[in-house]
Amino acid sequence: MPDTDAATPEPSVGRVIHADNLSVLPTLADGSFTLIYLDPPFNTGRPQARQSTTHVRTDQADASDTAAAPQRAPGVISGFKGRQYQRIRGDLYSYDDHFEDYWGFLEPRLIEAWRLLADDGTLYLHLDYREAHYAKVMLDALFGRECFLNELIWAYDYGAKSKKRWPTKHDTILVYVKDPKGYWFDSTAVDREPYMAPGLVTPEKAELGKLPTDVWWHTIVSPTGREKTGYPTQKPEGILRRIIQASSRPGDAVLDFFAGSGTTGAVAAALGRRFTLIDESPDAVAIMRTRFAPVAGVVFE
């Protein structure tokens, strides 16, 4: 929930849309959002056989006049801005997810995300460690490698730990910008954190704290804490607060179209940003209705 001492948001500061995001995204205007945060569903948990695929950009570009468009080679698919990619099939592997199916699910949504980003906008894609490397290849193809800004590691230390391998206690957040020469990033707005070795810096620096790096140590949502909504994949407000502080300004618009429990909107409202949240789950929307009940100006559609 938003901080109780935060300023009351402006009327209609937030929209929560109950729908399949792909049916809503095309209705939103180009360049509407300074920040897009996505935490999509990923792992099915069911082993499936699949063919590995990679995508390489071709020199061929789409023509706007379809009658004059050049003949497309078999296996070539179109990305945004007319770029095309050759799907190259490799050996058959077995993984937790059918990644090629996931490409079909995620790619059109990421194309829409690129369109919806303002010229100074930033995309944060929050992923499971098992699939982050595939998604980075996808984003390099869709956004361009020059638009890759960071790979953030959110590390936490909670829950059971395997004794047969190094325990996996991190998520990956991939950060891409619309324009690598003109994106908004304000490190001075980010909450500082304690030095891990305060004795190695001056007392003044130790008191001030340090700016976070690309490795974020932050606890998960406490099962008994204030933030807990009951949503199974809820992310902590502290993670979203850092993202929204750095990559948007007060009054900017923030989009999350896998909204879940609504943490993106809760933090955006507390920080004076406008937000649009989309989720097709009735359970998620019910939780958001409860979560945003104290917040003025949130409209449910």
C-alpha positions in Angstrom: 0.0 0.0 0.0 1.1 3.6 -0.5 2.9 5.4 2.3 0.4 7.0 4.6 2.3 10.2 4.7 2.5 10.5 0.9 0.7 13.3 -0.9 -2.8 12.5 -2.0 -2.6 11.5 -5.7 -4.3 13.6 -8.3 -7.7 12.4 -9.5 -7.5 9.6 -12.0 -3.9 9.1 -11.1 -4.3 5.4 -11.8 -6.1 2.9 -14.1 -6.6 -0.8 -13.4 -7.8 -2.6 -16.5 -9.2 -6.2 -16.2 -8.4 -7.7 -19.6 -5.9 -9.7 -21.6 -3.1 -7.1 -22.0 -2.6 -7.8 -25.7 -6.2 -6.7 -26.4 -5.6 -3.4 -24.5 -2.1 -2.4 -25.5 -2.8 -1.5 -29.1 -5.4 1.0 -27.9 -2.8 3.0 -25.9 -1.1 5.9 -27.6 2.5 5.8 -28.8 5.1 7.0 -26.4 2.7 7.3 -23.4 4.9 5.9 -20.7 8.3 6.9 -19.3 8.6 3.6 -17.5 7.4 0.1 -18.2 7.9 -2.6 -15.6 7.0 -6.2 -16.5 7.0 -9.3 -14.3 5.5 -11.8 -16.7 4.5 -15.4 -15.9 7.2 -17.7 -17.1 7.9 -21.2 -15.9 5.2 -23.8 -16.3 7.1 -26.3 -14.1 6.3 -29.0 -16.7 9.2 -30.5 -18.6 8.6 -30.3 -22.3 10.7 -31.2 -25.3 11.4 -28.3 -27.6 13.7 -27.1 -30.3 16.2 -24.4 -29.4 15.9 -21.3 -31.5 17.9 -18.2 -32.1 17.0 -15.1 -34.1 19.5 -13.1 -36.2 18.7 -9.8 -37.9 18.6 -10.0 -41.7 19.4 -7.1 -44.0 15.9 -7.4 -45.5 13.4 -4.8 -44.3 9.6 -4.8 -44.5 8.1 -2.5 -47.1 5.0 -0.5 -46.0 3.5 -1.2 -49.4 2.8 -4.9 -49.3 2.4 -5.2 -53.0 5.9 -3.9 -53.5 7.4 -5.9 -50.5 10.2 -8.2 -51.4 9.6 -12.0 -51.1 10.2 -13.1 -47.6 12.5 -16.1 -47.1 11.1 -19.1 -45.3 11.3 -18.9 -41.5 11.8 -15.1 -41.4 9.6 -13.3 -38.9 9.1 -9.5 -38.6 10.0 -7.5 -35.6 9.3 -3.8 -34.8 10.5 -1.1 -37.2 10.5 -3.5 -40.1 13.4 -5.6 -38.9 13.2 -9.2 -39.7 14.8 -12.2 -38.0 15.7 -15.6 -39.3 14.5 -18.4 -37.1 17.3 -21.0 -36.9 16.3 -24.4 -35.5 18.8 -26.3 -33.5 18.9 -29.6 -31.6 16.1 -30.8 -29.5 16.4 -30.1 -25.8 14.2 -30.5 -22.7 13.6 -27.6 -20.5 11.1 -26.4 -17.9 9.3 -24.2 -20.5 8.6 -24.5 -24.1 10.6 -21.4 -25.0 9.4 -21.1 -28.6 5.8 -20.9 -27.4 6.9 -18.3 -24.9 8.5 -16.3 -27.7 5.2 -16.3 -29.4 3.6 -15.1 -26.2 6.1 -12.5 -25.1 7.4 -11.0 -28.4 4.2 -9.1 -29.5 3.8 -7.7 -26.0 7.4 -6.5 -26.0 6.9 -4.9 -29.4 4.0 -3.0 -27.9 6.1 -2.1 -24.9 8.7 -0.5 -27.3 6.0 1.4 -29.1 4.5 2.7 -25.8 7.7 3.9 -24.3 8.4 7.6 -24.5 11.6 8.7 -26.2 13.3 8.9 -22.8 11.6 5.8 -21.5 13.0 2.6 -19.9 11.8 -1.0 -19.8 12.5 -3.2 -16.8 11.8 -6.9 -17.5 11.8 -9.1 -14.3 12.6 -12.7 -14.9 13.4 -16.1 -13.4 17.1 -17.0 -13.5 16.3 -20.0 -15.7 15.1 -18.0 -18.7 16.7 -14.5 -18.4 19.4 -15.4 -20.9 16.8 -16.3 -23.6 14.9 -13.1 -23.0 18.0 -11.0 -23.3 18.6 -12.5 -26.8 15.0 -11.6 -27.6 15.3 -8.1 -26.3 18.6 -7.5 -28.1 16.8 -8.5 -31.3 13.8 -6.3 -30.7 15.2 -3.2 -29.1 18.8 -3.4 -30.4 21.9 -4.3 -28.3 22.8 -0.6 -28.1 19.7 -0.1 -26.0 20.7 -2.6 -23.3 21.4 -0.6 -20.1 21.8 -3.1 -17.3 21.3 -6.6 -16.0 20.1 -6.1 -12.4 20.5 -9.0 -9.9 18.0 -9.0 -7.0 19.5 -11.2 -4.4 17.6 -12.4 -1.3 18.2 -15.0 1.4 15.0 -16.6 2.4 13.4 -20.1 2.2 14.8 -23.6 1.8 18.4 -24.0 0.5 19.6 -26.9 -1.6 22.5 -29.0 -0.3 23.2 -30.5 -3.7 24.1 -27.3 -5.5 24.6 -23.6 -4.8 21.2 -22.4 -3.6 19.4 -20.2 -6.1 18.4 -17.0 -4.4 18.2 -14.3 -7.0 16.0 -12.9 -9.8 17.2 -11.0 -12.9 15.9 -7.7 -14.1 16.9 -6.7 -17.7 16.9 -3.0 -18.4 16.5 -1.6 -21.9 16.0 2.0 -23.0 14.2 3.5 -26.0 17.0 5.8 -26.9 20.5 5.0 -25.6 21.4 8.7 -25.9 18.3 10.3 -24.4 16.9 8.1 -21.6 15.9 9.5 -18.2 17.9 8.2 -15.2 18.3 10.1 -11.9 20.6 8.4 -9.5 20.2 11.3 -7.0 16.5 10.4 -6.5 17.2 6.8 -5.4 17.2 5.9 -1.7 20.7 5.2 -0.6 21.8 2.1 1.3 24.4 1.3 4.0 27.9 0.6 3.0 28.8 -3.1 3.5 32.2 -2.1 5.0 31.5 1.4 6.5 34.9 1.3 8.2 36.5 1.7 4.8 34.9 5.1 4.1 34.8 8.4 5.9 32.2 8.8 8.7 30.4 11.4 6.5 30.1 8.9 3.6 29.0 6.1 6.0 26.3 8.3 7.4 25.1 9.3 3.9 25.1 5.7 2.5 25.9 4.6 -1.0 24.1 4.4 -4.3 22.9 0.9 -5.1 24.9 -1.0 -7.7 23.5 -3.5 -10.2 23.3 -6.1 -7.4 20.4 -5.4 -5.0 20.2 -7.2 -1.7 16.6 -6.9 -0.6 14.3 -9.2 1.4 11.3 -10.8 -0.2 7.8 -9.8 0.9 7.5 -10.9 4.5 4.8 -13.6 4.9 3.6 -11.7 8.0 4.5 -8.2 7.0 2.5 -5.1 6.2 2.9 -5.5 2.4 1.6 -9.0 2.2 -1.5 -9.3 0.0 -1.7 -13.0 -0.5 -0.8 -12.9 -4.2 1.7 -15.7 -4.8 4.3 -13.8 -6.9 4.1 -10.4 -5.2 7.3 -8.4 -5.4 8.5 -6.1 -2.6 7.7 -2.4 -2.7 11.4 -1.6 -2.1 12.4 -3.1 -5.5 9.8 -1.1 -7.4 10.5 2.0 -5.4 14.2 2.0 -6.5 13.1 1.4 -10.2 10.5 4.1 -10.2 12.7 6.7 -8.4 15.5 6.2 -10.9 13.7 6.0 -14.2 10.7 8.4 -13.9 9.9 11.8 -12.6 6.9 13.0 -10.5 4.0 13.2 -12.8 5.3 10.7 -15.3 3.3 7.7 -16.4 4.2 4.2 -15.5 2.8 1.0 -17.1 2.7 -2.6 -15.8 0.7 -5.0 -17.9 1.3 -8.1 -15.8 0.2 -6.2 -12.8 -0.5 -9.0 -10.3 -1.0 -7.6 -6.8 -0.5 -4.0 -8.0 2.8 -3.2 -6.4 3.9 -1.1 -9.3 0.9 1.1 -9.0 1.0 1.4 -5.2 4.6 2.6 -5.3 4.0 4.9 -8.3 1.1 6.6 -6.5 3.1 7.0 -3.3 5.9 8.7 -5.4 3.5 11.0 -7.3 3.5 9.1 -10.6 0.5 8.2 -12.7 0.0 4.5 -13.5 -1.8 2.1 -15.7 -2.1 -1.6 -14.6 -3.4 -4.4 -16.7 -4.2 -8.0 -15.6 -6.6 -10.7 -16.8 -6.7 -12.5 -13.5 -9.9 -11.9 -11.4 -8.0 -12.8 -8.3 -5.3 -10.1 -9.1 -8.0 -7.5 -9.8 -9.8 -8.3 -6.5 -6.6 -7.9 -4.6 -5.9 -4.5 -6.3 -9.4 -3.3 -5.5 -8.6 -3.9 -1.8 -5.1 -2.5 -2.0 -6.2 0.7 -3.8 -9.3 1.3 -1.8 -7.6 4.0 0.3 -6.0 5.7 -2.7 -8.0 8.5 -4.3 -8.3 8.7 -8.1 -7.8 5.0 -9.1 -10.3 3.9 -11.8 -11.1 0.3 -12.4 -12.1 -0.7 -16.0 
